[in-house]
Amino acid sequence: MSKAPAFNARITDLASRIYVDLVRDVAAQPDGATKATEEAERLARMSFKLSAGFHRVLDELNAENEPKNVGFTVQLDDIASWSNTPAKS
């Protein structure tokens, strides 16, 4: 039994917006109404591929901007010591 792919809301959301734009553009062409119905599944698959590619690049770019100090950890005792400094008189 094969495992179903995980649902990714952000890819699906962008894919649906891409799909609407593609169908609109195809339908706006002469004889586009018949093309849109014939190519609906191909356009849907293309929309998901474009969306997945976009998010893959977006994740790579975001990874470059994340902090690089991976070994740094903050413990509760550290935070407590920051807030327990003596008051200046």
N, C-alpha and C positions, 0 to 999 in steps of 0.2 A: 504494500500500500504506500503510495507516494504522498509525501507531505505537501499540503497546499502552501503556496507562497504566502509570506506574511503580508498583510494589508498595510500599505504605507499611505496615509492620508494626504501628506503633502505632495507626493508624486501623482496620486489620483486627482487631486484638486487642480494642479497645473495641467495635467493631461486633459481634463475635461474642458478647460479654458482654451487650450491649444486646439482641441477637436472642434469646438464651436467656431473658432476663427477659420480653420481649414475648410470646414463644410460651408461656411458663409462665403469664403473666397471662391470655392468651386462652384457653388450655386449661382454666384454673381456673373459667371462667364456664360457666353452663349451656349445653349444646350447643357448648361451646368446642372439642371435639376435631375436629369437622367444620370449624369456622371456621379452626382453626389450619392444617389441611392445605390449605384453599382459599386462604388468604391468606399462605402461607409466603414466596412470592417478594416480595410487597408489604412484608411485615415485614422481610425481608432488605434490600431497597432502603432502607427507612426507617431501618434500623439504621446503614447506611453513611452516609446523609445526616446523621443525628444525630451520629455519631462525627466526621465531617469538620467539621461546624459547631463542635463542642466543641473540637477541636484548633485550629481557626482562631482562636477566641477565646482559647484558652490561649496560643497563639503571640503574639498581640497583647499580652496582659497580661505575658508574659515579656519582650517587647521593651521595654516600659516600664521594666523593672528592670535592663536591661543597661547597662553603662558607656557614658557619653556622650562620653568623650574619645577620639574615633575617630582623631585625628591622632597620638596617642602611640604610639611604637614603641620596643621595647627590643631593642638589638643585643647580640651576644655580648660586644663590647668593654665595654659598660656593665656587664654582669654581672661580667666579670672585674675591672673597677675597683672594684666594691663588695667583692669578696673579697680584694683585695690591699691593704687598708689596713694601715698599720704598727701593730704591736702596741704597746700601752701598757706602759711598764715601771713 
